[in-house]
Amino acid sequence: MILERTNIESKLRYQQSKSNEEADIIKQVKVILNSSIGIDKRILKEISSKEEIHNNTFNIDVLETDKIYHLSTIKSICVDYRLRFLNARYFKSDMPSEAIEKIKKLEAEHAIQLKGFKIMAPSKLFKLNKTDDPLLFAPIGNDYYYLIHTWGNDLHPLRKWLMLPFRNFESLALTTLLVSFFATFLIPNGLFSKQTSSSEFWMLFFFMFKSIAAIVIFYGFALGKNFNIAIWNNKYNKA
């Protein structure tokens, strides 16, 4: 006699039917799902809130210390990589489900409702007021923030160096000088005279510097650009 293999799913159904609790279980599942949906809606509403919140009552003993950052550290990274650190309500991309789940997990661990969310990301990812790998933070208090979730692609490895000229006025001026200096070397010898002299080189350099500086100034004014140090926490597009 060959014994039939045991189907665990059928055994579960049979046991469930014996207990006559199927209807109660469905009700319980509905309650859990509705509760979860309600929490999600409440979190999304809080993320888009206009209210300024500067602290949450975290349980310090439960926090992961490597996720706690001071505002000065956040500012330094924003300035280096030309990022912005703004209220989450300005973030125009969709909030990933993983971020919502991490918020719910944190709230359960600390028995609180998190508020005052902020995001660090390139300007293009924000819907800014008019006259772009996001990181989600929640304020702890005293200018400290707790990193909740990161998502998206990593920044370009050369972004820090590409954004260096826009760090401040001194960086832009130095970059313009260096670019002008190397551009002067690209001018063929004897283009304007049979013999190149040092005085001719510096005259060409001065001419090149004025031309490049004019382009930089025009570009900055035309597109309403500003330095990294001025826009890292500025909610206005033309900062």
Buried (B, 14 or more C-beta within 10 A) or exposed (E): EEEEEEEEEEEEEEEEEEEEEEEEEEEEEEEEEEEEEEBBEEBBEBBBBEEEBEBBEBEEEEBEEEEBBEBEEBBEBBBBBBBBBBBBBBBEBEBBEEBBBBBBEBBEEBEBEBBBBBBBBBBEBBEBEEEEBBBBBBBBEEBBBBBBBBEEEEBEEEBBEEBBBBBBEEBBEEBBBEBBEEBBEEBEEEEEEEEBEEEBBEEBBEEBBEEBBEEBEEEBEEEEBBBBBEBBBBBEBEB
